[in-house]
């Protein structure tokens, strides 16, 4: 099982991001939720992450619940000034290790797969801006990438080989998509990605309500993932995407973009992000 070596880069300082960062306002935006299947798909296409899920996770019992459970801690880690949330996430991966079918050993804290998962969270912000939000300038893309290294440092995982610049990150991303990602067992077994009914992600949602909204929500998230995946990843999965599909996605994206322009910025943010931003404003008074 191979992974890509990253260009050399010194470890970022262990300093949490704050409300003056672009990441606080971009990653905390509700629109990132539209890409939860996108990031999940790219992650499970990594062979090490796939093997770890198959051997250690009950993800196939309820994929939507797993996605929802994973999203909360990741968001909280970004806004936690102590770094404790990020370190808790890291510690949850300490015992996830084993041997692949071809006899190679792996560990979930290996920087190859661990950084790949983090890279999908960073890239979510680029894709949201392209399809559902306001475009990012070149300098903003660079800023988001540099902030992502500061965010990643909070996990306490090896960061000695991170791409140095946004351009380096793009090269890394393209190499991963083109040479490492594959159609894994997790993808083949996924009920969500294969258009099959999935259980409710939360027991508080009445069964009758989930039967009505669940199938449509699942199809929407996978359709968005299908359209926004890198073309090479889509080809690896054997997923079709027509010019008409692209026009429909762009129209949907424009509607989301226009709708969000009418919202004050704080109401574009998830509750975790909004609380963090409000708290920093209050403390500065």
C-alpha positions, 0 to 999 in steps of 0.5 A: 500500500503506497502513500505520497511523500510530501514536500518538506516543511517545518512544523507550524507553531502550535497557535490556535486560529482566531476570528481574524483568520479566514478559516474561521469564517469559511469552514464554519459556514453552513454551506460546508455541510453540502460537501459532507459526502464529498469529503467523506468519499475522498477520504475513504478512497484512500487505501489506508483510511479504507482499511482502517474503517473496514477493520475498526469501524461500524461505519456501515451500520449507519453512514449518515450518523458516522458523518454527523458524529465526525463533523462535530469534533472536527469543527469544535477542534478548529474553534477550541482555543486550548487545542484539547479537542484536536488532541482528543481526536488524535488520541481516538486514533492511537489504537487504530492500526493493523495489517492490510490484506497484502501484509503491510502494517498501517497506523491511523496516525501515520502522517500520510493518511492523517494529513489527507483527511485534513486536506479534504477539510481544507479543500472543502473551503475551496470547493464551497467558494467555487460552487456555492459562495463568493470566489476566492482570490489567489491570496485568499487561497494561499491564506487558507492553506497557510492557516490549515497548517496552523490548524493541523499543528493542533493535532500534534501529529507529525507535520514535518513534510507538509506542502510549503505553499498553496501551489505545492498543495495543489501539486500534492492534491493532484498526485494523491487523486491521480495515483493514490486514491482508488475505488475501495471496499468502503466505497463498494459497500457504502449504502449512501454512495450506492443510492440505497436507503440509510438509517436516520443519523439521529434517534431524535428524528422521527422515523416517519420524517426520515422516511420522507426526507432521508432518501432525497437528502442522501441523493442530493449530497451524493449528487453534489459529491459526484459533480464536485469531485476532481474528474480523475477521482470521478473516473476512478469511481466510474461515476458519470457526469454530463454537461447537463448535470454540470449546468444543473449543479451550477444553477443550484449553486447560484441559488444557494449563493444568492440566498446566502447573500441575504443572510447576515454573516453570523447567521451563515455560520454553524452554532459552534462557529457563531458561538466562538465568533460571538465570544471573541467579540464579547471578550474584546469589549 
